[in-house]
Amino acid sequence: MKKLLLLAVGICLLLLPNLSFAEAPIAPKKIGVLELENKTQFPLTGESAADAIMVHLLQAKSCDVIEREYLNQTFIQNGLQPKGVIDPAIISSVGNQLGLDYILMGNIVSAKTKTTPARWQQVKMGQMRVPQLVPGYSNSYADFEVMLVDVKTSKIVWNGNYTGSSGTADVRDALKDGGRQTVRRIYNFIPLQGSITKIDGNKIHINLGKENGIGPKDTFTLAKQNNAIDSKKPTKLKVLEVSELSCIAILKDTNRVIETGDIVIKSL
């Protein structure tokens, strides 16, 4: 009887690497976005910029975004104006009250539109040159100055200056592009992370699915032990199948050693 029991235990141990562990996805970071200070001649630019950033954060589904109305109320209750650049130590005090990991703040430094009118130009056709009308076009630009504050350390962990642009004369479209750029630039701080729950040959089971916004052809990058991506030799996994709570991806580099429990980060 004892031998049979030991044999059963041995078989279970051999099967352990192939079991699918029902690990919960890694808890997302919590972030608040303050209205950016509007230093332009265009009205509501700072508010529109913050809205654009929040839209792209929500689309990424990688973090919990606090409602700005609630964020604003808390700042006002603490005697603070909820926009622009604020002392990181003060921001952290409010952020801790709300249980946040990060707060984003900054300015819209400038914004402009540019219109190039239609014009005639000579175009060669065979042996002749004939006039051709070149359509006019418009562009808009918005310059962002943004900082990300780590609430727990009261430090600015990232800052960036960049320009949102669009092929229209509407500055709001440039702000939308700037919002998209903002999320891509801070994504390493708020990534959508999951873990490998099962390895079946080159098929990798991950505990993120449709509920997390995962779809076929999405890609993941294998993180190192400190959850950072190895920029020199990133290991990529491509999603093949998706269910509500999990997905199956293919490991592109079969020479890379991976293990159950390894962290993966969704690529934007």
PARO-721923 format. One line per 5 residues: number of its first residue (from 1); their letters; for each residue x, y, z of N, C-alpha, C, O. Coordinates in steps of 0.2 Angstrom, whole numbers. Example, Ala and Ser with C-alpha at 12.3 -4.5 7.8 and 13.67 -1.06 7.14 Angstrom:
% PARO-721923
1> as> 66/-28/39/62/-22/39/66/-16/39/71/-17/42; 64/-11/35/68/-5/36/64/0/39/67/6/40
***
This chain:
% PARO-721923
1> mkkll> 4/-6/0/0/0/0/4/6/0/3/11/-4; 10/6/4/14/12/5/18/13/-2/19/19/-4; 20/8/-5/23/8/-12/18/11/-17/20/16/-21; 12/9/-17/7/12/-22/6/20/-20/6/23/-25; 6/22/-14/5/29/-12/11/33/-15/10/38/-18
6> llavg> 17/30/-14/23/34/-16/23/34/-24/25/39/-26; 21/29/-27/21/29/-34/16/34/-37/17/38/-42; 10/35/-33/5/40/-35/8/47/-34/7/51/-39; 11/48/-29/14/55/-28/20/56/-33/20/62/-35; 24/51/-35/29/52/-40/26/54/-46/28/59/-50
11> iclll> 20/51/-48/17/52/-55/14/60/-55/15/63/-60; 11/62/-49/9/68/-48/14/74/-49/13/79/-52; 20/72/-46/26/77/-47/28/78/-54/30/83/-56; 28/72/-57/30/72/-64/25/76/-69/27/79/-73; 19/76/-67/14/80/-71/13/87/-69/10/91/-73
16> lpnls> 16/89/-63/16/96/-61/17/101/-66/14/106/-67; 23/100/-70/25/106/-75/20/107/-80/19/112/-83; 15/102/-81/10/102/-87/4/105/-84/-1/106/-88; 3/106/-78/-3/108/-75/-4/115/-76/0/119/-77; -11/117/-77/-12/124/-78/-14/127/-72/-19/126/-69
21> faeap> -10/132/-69/-11/135/-63/-16/141/-64/-15/145/-68; -21/141/-60/-27/146/-60/-24/153/-57/-27/155/-52; -19/156/-59/-17/162/-56/-21/168/-58/-22/168/-64; -22/172/-54/-25/178/-55/-21/183/-59/-15/183/-57; -23/187/-64/-19/192/-67/-16/197/-62/-19/198/-56
26> iapkk> -10/200/-63/-7/204/-59/-11/210/-58/-14/213/-63; -12/213/-52/-16/219/-50/-14/225/-54/-8/226/-54; -18/228/-58/-16/234/-62/-14/240/-57/-17/240/-52; -10/244/-60/-8/250/-57/-14/255/-57/-18/255/-61; -14/260/-52/-20/265/-52/-17/272/-53/-12/273/-50
31> igvle> -20/275/-58/-17/282/-60/-23/287/-60/-29/286/-61; -21/293/-58/-25/299/-59/-22/304/-64/-16/305/-64; -26/307/-68/-24/312/-73/-27/319/-71/-33/320/-71; -22/323/-69/-24/330/-68/-25/334/-75/-22/332/-80; -30/339/-74/-31/343/-80/-24/347/-82/-21/349/-77
36> lenkt> -22/347/-88/-16/350/-90/-17/358/-90/-22/360/-92; -12/361/-88/-12/369/-88/-12/371/-95/-8/369/-99; -17/375/-97/-18/378/-103/-14/384/-104/-16/389/-101; -8/384/-108/-4/390/-109/-5/393/-116/-1/396/-119; -10/391/-119/-12/393/-126/-17/398/-127/-21/399/-122
41> qfplt> -18/400/-133/-24/404/-134/-31/401/-136/-36/404/-136; -30/394/-136/-36/390/-137/-40/388/-131/-36/386/-126; -46/389/-130/-50/388/-124/-50/380/-123/-51/376/-128; -50/378/-116/-52/371/-114/-46/366/-117/-48/360/-117; -41/369/-119/-36/364/-122/-33/359/-116/-32/354/-118
46> gesaa> -32/362/-110/-29/358/-105/-34/352/-103/-32/346/-102; -40/354/-103/-45/349/-101/-46/344/-106/-47/338/-105; -46/346/-113/-47/341/-118/-41/337/-119/-41/331/-120; -35/339/-117/-29/335/-117/-29/330/-112/-28/324/-113; -31/331/-106/-32/326/-100/-37/321/-102/-37/315/-101
51> daimv> -43/323/-106/-48/319/-108/-45/314/-113/-46/308/-113; -41/316/-118/-38/312/-123/-33/307/-120/-33/301/-122; -29/309/-115/-25/304/-111/-29/299/-108/-27/293/-108; -35/301/-104/-39/296/-101/-42/291/-106/-42/285/-104; -44/293/-111/-47/289/-116/-42/284/-119/-44/278/-119
56> hllqa> -36/286/-120/-31/281/-122/-29/276/-117/-27/270/-118; -29/279/-110/-27/274/-105/-33/269/-104/-31/263/-103; -39/271/-105/-45/266/-104/-45/261/-110/-46/255/-109; -43/263/-116/-42/259/-122/-37/254/-121/-37/248/-123; -31/256/-117/-26/251/-116/-28/246/-111/-25/240/-111
61> kscdv> -32/247/-107/-35/242/-102/-29/239/-97/-29/234/-95; -24/243/-96/-18/241/-93/-18/244/-85/-14/241/-81; -22/248/-84/-22/251/-77/-29/254/-75/-34/254/-79; -30/255/-69/-36/258/-66/-36/265/-66/-31/268/-63; -40/269/-70/-40/276/-70/-46/279/-66/-52/278/-67
66> ierey> -44/283/-61/-49/286/-57/-52/292/-61/-50/295/-65; -59/292/-59/-63/298/-62/-60/304/-60/-59/306/-55; -59/309/-65/-56/315/-64/-60/320/-59/-58/324/-56; -67/319/-60/-71/323/-55/-70/321/-48/-70/326/-44; -69/315/-47/-67/313/-40/-60/315/-38/-59/317/-32
71> lnqtf> -56/314/-43/-49/317/-41/-49/324/-40/-46/327/-35; -53/328/-44/-53/335/-43/-56/337/-36/-53/342/-33; -61/334/-34/-65/335/-28/-60/334/-22/-60/338/-17; -56/329/-22/-51/327/-17/-46/333/-17/-44/335/-11; -43/335/-22/-38/340/-22/-41/347/-20/-38/350/-16
76> iqngl> -47/348/-22/-50/355/-19/-52/354/-12/-51/359/-8; -54/348/-9/-55/347/-2/-48/348/2/-48/350/8; -42/347/-1/-36/348/2/-33/355/0/-27/357/1; -37/360/-2/-35/367/-4/-31/367/-10/-27/372/-10; -31/363/-15/-27/363/-20/-31/364/-27/-36/361/-27
81> qpkgv> -28/367/-32/-31/368/-38/-29/362/-42/-23/361/-43; -34/358/-45/-32/352/-48/-30/352/-55/-33/349/-59; -25/356/-57/-22/356/-63/-15/359/-64/-13/362/-59; -12/358/-69/-5/360/-70/0/356/-66/-1/350/-65; 6/359/-65/11/356/-61/11/358/-54/11/364/-52
86> idpai> 11/353/-50/11/354/-42/16/350/-39/19/345/-42; 19/353/-33/24/349/-30/23/342/-29/17/340/-26; 27/338/-31/26/330/-31/25/328/-24/21/323/-23; 28/331/-19/26/329/-12/19/330/-10/16/326/-7; 16/336/-12/9/337/-11/5/333/-15/0/330/-12
91> issvg> 7/332/-21/3/327/-25/2/320/-22/-3/317/-22; 8/318/-19/8/311/-16/4/311/-10/1/305/-9; 3/316/-6/-1/316/-1/-8/315/-3/-12/311/1; -11/318/-8/-17/317/-10/-18/310/-14/-23/307/-13; -13/308/-17/-13/302/-21/-14/296/-16/-17/291/-17
96> nqlgl> -10/297/-10/-11/291/-5/-18/291/-2/-20/285/-1; -21/296/-1/-28/296/1/-33/292/-4/-37/289/-1; -31/293/-10/-35/289/-15/-33/282/-17/-36/279/-21; -27/280/-14/-24/274/-15/-21/273/-22/-21/268/-25; -19/279/-25/-16/279/-32/-8/277/-32/-5/277/-27
101> dyilm> -6/274/-37/1/273/-38/4/278/-42/10/280/-40; 1/282/-47/4/287/-51/-1/293/-52/-7/292/-52; 1/299/-52/-3/304/-55/1/308/-60/7/309/-60; -3/309/-66/0/313/-71/-2/320/-71/-7/322/-70; 3/324/-73/2/331/-72/6/335/-78/11/332/-81
106> gnivs> 4/341/-79/8/345/-84/5/351/-87/0/353/-85; 8/353/-93/5/359/-97/4/357/-104/8/353/-107; 0/361/-107/0/362/-114/3/368/-116/0/374/-115; 10/368/-118/14/374/-119/12/378/-124/12/385/-123; 10/376/-130/8/380/-136/4/375/-140/4/369/-140
111> aktkt> 0/379/-145/-4/375/-150/-5/380/-156/-5/386/-155; -5/377/-161/-6/381/-167/-9/377/-173/-9/371/-173; -12/381/-178/-14/377/-184/-11/381/-190/-8/386/-190; -10/377/-195/-7/379/-201/-10/377/-207/-12/371/-208; -12/382/-212/-16/380/-218/-11/382/-224/-9/387/-225
116> tparw> -10/377/-228/-7/378/-235/-12/378/-240/-16/373/-241; -13/384/-243/-18/385/-249/-17/380/-255/-11/378/-256; -22/379/-259/-21/376/-265/-17/380/-270/-17/386/-269; -13/377/-274/-9/381/-279/-8/377/-285/-9/371/-286; -7/381/-290/-6/378/-297/2/376/-298/6/380/-296
121> qqvkm> 4/371/-301/10/369/-302/11/366/-309/6/363/-312; 17/367/-313/18/364/-319/20/357/-319/25/355/-315; 16/353/-322/18/345/-322/20/343/-329/16/345/-334; 25/339/-330/27/337/-337/23/331/-339/22/326/-335; 20/332/-345/16/326/-348/18/325/-355/17/329/-359
126> gqmrv> 22/320/-356/25/319/-362/31/325/-364/35/326/-360; 30/328/-369/34/333/-371/32/340/-369/35/345/-370; 26/340/-365/23/346/-363/23/347/-356/23/342/-352; 22/353/-354/21/355/-347/14/358/-346/13/363/-349; 10/355/-342/3/358/-341/2/359/-334/5/357/-329
131> pqlvp> -2/364/-333/-4/366/-326/-8/361/-322/-13/358/-325; -7/360/-316/-11/355/-312/-12/358/-305/-7/361/-302; -18/358/-303/-20/360/-296/-18/356/-290/-20/350/-290; -14/358/-286/-12/354/-280/-17/356/-274/-17/362/-272; -21/352/-271/-25/354/-266/-22/356/-260/-16/355/-258
136> gysns> -25/361/-257/-23/364/-250/-24/359/-245/-27/354/-245; -21/360/-239/-21/355/-233/-20/359/-227/-17/365/-227; -22/356/-221/-22/360/-215/-18/355/-210/-19/349/-211; -15/358/-205/-12/354/-200/-13/358/-193/-14/364/-193; -13/354/-188/-13/357/-181/-8/354/-177/-6/348/-178
141> yadfe> -6/357/-172/0/355/-167/-2/357/-160/-4/362/-159; 0/353/-155/0/355/-148/6/352/-145/8/346/-145; 9/356/-141/16/354/-138/14/352/-130/11/356/-126; 16/346/-129/14/344/-122/21/344/-118/26/343/-120; 20/345/-111/25/345/-106/22/341/-100/18/344/-97
146> vmlvd> 24/335/-100/20/330/-95/25/327/-90/31/325/-92; 23/326/-84/27/322/-79/22/317/-75/16/318/-74; 26/311/-74/22/306/-70/25/305/-63/31/304/-62; 21/306/-58/23/306/-51/22/299/-48/16/297/-48; 27/296/-45/26/290/-41/23/292/-34/27/295/-30
151> vktsk> 17/290/-33/14/293/-27/18/290/-20/18/294/-15; 20/284/-21/23/281/-15/30/284/-13/32/285/-7; 34/287/-18/40/289/-17/41/297/-18/46/300/-16; 35/300/-20/35/307/-21/40/310/-26/42/316/-26; 42/305/-31/47/307/-36/44/307/-43/39/303/-44
156> ivwng> 46/312/-47/44/312/-54/48/306/-57/55/307/-58; 45/301/-59/49/295/-62/49/295/-70/53/292/-73; 45/300/-73/46/301/-80/43/308/-82/39/311/-79; 47/311/-87/44/317/-89/46/318/-97/51/315/-99; 42/321/-101/43/321/-108/40/328/-111/35/331/-108
161> nytgs> 43/330/-116/41/336/-120/40/333/-127/45/331/-130; 34/334/-130/33/331/-137/27/335/-140/23/338/-136; 26/334/-146/21/337/-150/16/332/-153/17/328/-156; 9/334/-151/4/330/-155/2/334/-161/3/340/-161; 1/330/-166/-1/333/-173/-7/330/-176/-8/324/-175
166> sgtad> -10/333/-181/-15/330/-185/-15/333/-192/-12/339/-193; -19/330/-196/-19/333/-203/-26/337/-204/-29/337/-209; -28/340/-199/-34/344/-199/-32/351/-196/-27/352/-193; -37/355/-196/-36/362/-193/-39/362/-186/-39/368/-183; -41/357/-184/-44/356/-177/-39/354/-172/-36/349/-172
171> vrdal> -37/359/-167/-32/358/-162/-34/352/-158/-29/348/-155; -40/350/-157/-42/345/-153/-40/338/-156/-39/333/-152; -39/338/-162/-36/332/-165/-29/331/-164/-26/325/-163; -25/336/-163/-18/336/-161/-18/334/-154/-13/330/-152; -23/336/-150/-23/334/-143/-24/327/-142/-21/323/-138
176> kdggr> -28/324/-146/-30/317/-146/-23/313/-148/-22/308/-145; -19/315/-153/-13/312/-155/-8/313/-149/-4/308/-147; -8/318/-146/-4/319/-140/-6/315/-134/-1/312/-130; -12/314/-133/-14/309/-128/-12/302/-130/-10/298/-125; -13/300/-136/-10/293/-138/-3/292/-137/0/287/-134
181> qtvrr> 1/298/-138/8/297/-137/10/297/-130/15/293/-128; 6/301/-126/7/300/-118/7/293/-116/11/291/-112; 2/290/-118/1/283/-115/6/278/-117/8/274/-113; 8/279/-123/13/275/-126/20/276/-122/24/272/-121; 21/282/-120/27/284/-117/28/282/-110/33/281/-107
186> iynfi> 22/282/-107/22/280/-99/20/272/-98/19/270/-93; 19/269/-104/16/262/-104/20/257/-99/18/253/-96; 27/258/-99/31/254/-95/30/254/-88/31/250/-84; 27/260/-86/25/261/-79/18/258/-77/17/256/-71; 14/257/-82/7/254/-81/6/249/-86/0/249/-89
191> plqgs> 10/244/-87/9/239/-92/3/234/-90/2/233/-84; 0/231/-96/-5/226/-94/0/220/-94/3/217/-99; 0/217/-88/4/211/-86/0/205/-85/-5/205/-82; 2/199/-87/0/193/-85/5/188/-84/11/190/-84; 3/182/-83/8/177/-81/7/170/-85/1/169/-87
196> itkid> 12/166/-86/11/160/-90/9/155/-85/12/154/-80; 3/152/-87/0/147/-83/1/140/-85/1/135/-81; 3/139/-91/4/132/-94/9/132/-100/8/137/-104; 13/127/-101/17/127/-107/16/120/-110/17/115/-107; 14/121/-116/12/114/-120/16/115/-127/13/117/-132
201> gnkih> 22/112/-127/26/113/-132/28/120/-134/31/124/-129; 26/123/-140/27/130/-141/21/134/-140/20/140/-142; 16/131/-137/9/134/-135/10/137/-128/11/132/-124; 9/143/-127/10/146/-120/3/149/-118/0/153/-121; 1/146/-112/-6/148/-110/-4/154/-105/0/154/-101
206> inlgk> -8/159/-106/-8/166/-102/-14/168/-99/-19/167/-102; -14/170/-93/-20/171/-89/-23/178/-90/-25/182/-86; -23/180/-97/-27/186/-99/-31/184/-105/-28/181/-109; -37/187/-105/-41/185/-111/-45/191/-114/-43/197/-113; -51/190/-116/-55/195/-119/-57/200/-114/-58/206/-116
211> engig> -58/198/-108/-60/203/-103/-55/208/-102/-56/213/-99; -49/206/-103/-43/211/-103/-41/215/-109/-36/218/-110; -46/214/-114/-45/217/-121/-40/213/-125/-37/216/-130; -38/207/-124/-34/203/-128/-38/200/-134/-43/198/-134; -34/201/-140/-37/198/-146/-32/194/-150/-26/195/-149
216> pkdtf> -34/190/-155/-30/186/-159/-25/191/-163/-27/197/-164; -19/189/-163/-13/193/-166/-10/198/-162/-5/201/-164; -13/199/-156/-9/203/-151/-3/200/-149/-2/194/-150; 2/204/-147/8/201/-145/10/202/-138/8/208/-135; 14/198/-135/17/199/-128/24/199/-128/27/196/-133
221> tlakq> 27/202/-123/35/202/-122/36/199/-116/33/201/-111; 41/194/-116/42/191/-109/47/196/-105/51/199/-108; 45/196/-99/48/201/-94/54/197/-91/53/191/-90; 59/201/-88/64/198/-84/61/197/-77/56/199/-76; 66/195/-73/64/193/-66/61/200/-62/57/199/-58
226> nnaid> 64/206/-64/62/212/-61/56/215/-65/54/221/-64; 53/211/-69/47/213/-73/48/218/-78/44/222/-81; 55/219/-80/57/224/-85/58/220/-91/60/214/-91; 57/223/-97/58/220/-103/65/220/-105/69/226/-104; 68/215/-107/75/215/-110/75/218/-117/73/215/-122
231> skkpt> 78/224/-117/77/228/-123/82/225/-129/81/226/-134; 87/222/-126/92/219/-131/90/213/-135/91/212/-141; 87/208/-131/84/202/-134/77/201/-131/76/196/-128; 72/205/-133/65/204/-131/62/198/-134/63/196/-140; 59/194/-130/56/187/-132/49/189/-133/45/191/-129
236> klkvl> 46/187/-139/40/189/-141/35/183/-142/37/177/-144; 29/184/-140/24/178/-140/18/181/-144/16/187/-143; 15/178/-149/10/180/-153/3/176/-151/4/170/-151; -2/180/-150/-8/176/-148/-12/173/-154/-12/176/-159; -14/167/-152/-17/163/-158/-25/162/-156/-29/163/-160
241> evsel> -26/160/-149/-33/159/-147/-34/163/-141/-30/164/-137; -41/165/-140/-43/169/-135/-49/167/-132/-54/166/-136; -49/166/-125/-56/164/-122/-57/170/-117/-54/175/-117; -62/170/-113/-64/176/-109/-59/178/-104/-58/184/-103; -56/173/-101/-51/174/-96/-44/172/-97/-39/173/-93
246> sciai> -43/169/-103/-36/167/-105/-35/167/-112/-39/168/-116; -28/166/-114/-27/165/-121/-21/160/-122/-17/159/-117; -20/158/-128/-14/154/-130/-10/158/-135/-13/160/-140; -4/158/-134/1/162/-138/6/157/-141/8/152/-137; 10/159/-146/15/155/-149/22/158/-147/22/164/-148
251> lkdtn> 26/154/-145/33/157/-143/37/157/-150/38/152/-153; 39/163/-152/43/164/-158/50/162/-158/52/158/-163; 53/163/-152/60/161/-151/60/154/-147/60/155/-141; 60/149/-151/60/142/-147/66/141/-143/66/136/-139; 71/145/-144/78/143/-140/77/147/-133/82/145/-129
256> rviet> 73/151/-132/72/155/-126/69/150/-121/64/147/-122; 72/150/-115/69/146/-109/64/150/-106/65/155/-103; 58/147/-105/53/150/-101/50/145/-96/51/139/-97; 47/148/-91/44/144/-86/37/146/-84/35/152/-85; 33/141/-81/27/143/-79/28/148/-73/32/147/-69
261> gdivi> 24/153/-73/24/159/-68/28/165/-71/28/170/-68; 31/164/-77/35/170/-80/30/175/-81/24/174/-83; 32/182/-81/28/187/-82/28/189/-90/34/189/-92; 23/191/-92/22/193/-99/19/200/-99/15/202/-95; 21/205/-104/18/211/-105/15/212/-111/19/211/-116
266> ksl> 9/214/-112/6/215/-118/9/221/-122/10/227/-119; 11/220/-128/13/226/-132/8/230/-135/2/228/-137; 9/237/-135/5/241/-138/5/241/-146/1/245/-149
***
